[in-house]
Amino acid sequence: MGRYNLFIAEGMCPHCHHSTVFYFQADIGRLEWTTFELGDDIMSPPATMRSPVFGPDPDALHSGRDLWAAGLERCPSCHQYVHASINMRSGKYHSCEIISSSNELYEWGLL
């Protein structure tokens, strides 16, 4: 992944069952390598780059539509990839759900 943001979530690795804090990379919001915790407004950080890139869909983000996007992280214990659905509601980081896999790293949709 090129530009992305990090989304913090507690969870259990589906491979080794290690409970940990994950930092999922996801293409949501103004992609400036910002770290978000649950409840954070993803559009609030000030733009620090000349040409900000938005993911996954600037129109959906600016309108506050509810959406999800694929997240990816490696388990710190077994180093296997862990996939997640990063969920946004009303422009805020609402929840994170660990999923079995994602076919596409840039996959997203409306909730």
C-alpha positions as CSV (number, residue, x, y, z in Angstrom):
1,M,0.0,0.0,0.0
2,G,1.3,3.5,-0.8
3,R,-0.4,6.2,1.3
4,Y,-2.6,5.0,4.0
5,N,-3.8,5.7,7.6
6,L,-3.5,3.5,10.6
7,F,-6.6,2.4,12.6
8,I,-6.0,1.0,16.1
9,A,-8.0,-2.0,17.2
10,E,-7.7,-4.6,19.9
11,G,-8.3,-8.1,18.6
12,M,-7.3,-11.7,18.4
13,C,-5.1,-13.1,15.5
14,P,-7.2,-15.7,13.6
15,H,-4.0,-17.7,13.0
16,C,-2.3,-18.0,16.3
17,H,-5.1,-16.6,18.6
18,H,-2.8,-14.1,20.2
19,S,-4.7,-11.1,21.7
20,T,-3.0,-7.8,20.8
21,V,-3.4,-4.3,19.6
22,F,-3.4,-4.0,15.9
23,Y,-2.5,-1.0,13.7
24,F,-4.5,-1.7,10.5
25,Q,-3.4,0.0,7.4
26,A,-6.4,1.3,5.4
27,D,-7.2,3.7,2.6
28,I,-9.8,5.8,4.5
29,G,-9.7,9.6,4.8
30,R,-7.0,12.1,4.0
31,L,-4.2,9.6,3.4
32,E,-1.3,11.1,5.4
33,W,-0.2,8.2,7.6
34,T,-2.4,9.4,10.5
35,T,-3.2,7.1,13.4
36,F,-6.8,6.9,14.5
37,E,-8.5,5.5,17.5
38,L,-12.2,4.5,17.9
39,G,-14.4,7.6,17.8
40,D,-11.9,9.8,16.0
41,D,-13.1,12.1,13.2
42,I,-11.2,11.0,10.1
43,M,-11.6,14.3,8.3
44,S,-10.4,16.5,11.2
45,P,-6.6,16.3,10.8
46,P,-5.3,19.4,8.9
47,A,-3.9,18.8,5.5
48,T,-0.1,18.7,5.7
49,M,0.6,17.6,2.1
50,R,0.3,19.8,-1.0
51,S,-1.9,17.3,-2.8
52,P,-3.8,15.3,-0.3
53,V,-5.1,11.9,-1.5
54,F,-8.5,10.7,-0.2
55,G,-9.6,7.1,0.1
56,P,-11.7,5.3,-0.7
57,D,-14.2,7.9,-2.1
58,P,-13.9,11.6,-1.4
59,D,-17.6,12.2,-2.1
60,A,-18.8,9.6,0.4
61,L,-16.3,10.8,3.0
62,H,-17.2,14.5,2.7
63,S,-21.0,13.7,2.8
64,G,-20.5,11.7,6.0
65,R,-21.9,8.5,4.5
66,D,-21.3,5.3,6.4
67,L,-18.8,3.0,4.8
68,W,-16.3,0.3,5.4
69,A,-12.9,-0.4,3.9
70,A,-10.4,-3.2,4.0
71,G,-7.6,-3.0,6.6
72,L,-4.3,-5.0,6.7
73,E,-1.8,-5.7,9.5
74,R,0.7,-8.4,10.5
75,C,0.3,-10.2,13.7
76,P,3.2,-9.3,16.0
77,S,3.3,-12.8,17.3
78,C,3.1,-15.1,14.3
79,H,3.7,-12.5,11.5
80,Q,0.8,-13.7,9.4
81,Y,-1.4,-11.1,7.7
82,V,-4.6,-10.2,9.5
83,H,-7.4,-8.6,7.5
84,A,-10.1,-6.3,8.9
85,S,-13.2,-4.4,7.9
86,I,-12.7,-0.8,9.1
87,N,-16.1,0.8,9.6
88,M,-16.9,4.5,9.5
89,R,-20.1,6.1,10.6
90,S,-20.9,9.8,10.2
91,G,-17.2,10.5,9.3
92,K,-15.9,8.8,12.5
93,Y,-13.9,5.6,13.0
94,H,-16.7,3.5,14.4
95,S,-15.5,-0.1,14.6
96,C,-13.1,-2.7,13.4
97,E,-14.0,-6.3,12.6
98,I,-11.3,-8.9,11.9
99,I,-12.3,-11.0,8.9
100,S,-11.0,-14.2,7.4
101,S,-9.5,-12.5,4.3
102,S,-10.0,-9.7,1.8
103,N,-9.8,-10.3,-2.0
104,E,-8.6,-6.8,-2.6
105,L,-6.6,-4.4,-0.4
106,Y,-8.5,-1.4,-1.8
107,E,-11.9,-2.9,-1.4
108,W,-14.6,-0.8,0.2
109,G,-18.4,-0.3,0.3
110,L,-21.3,1.6,1.9
111,L,-22.7,0.3,5.2
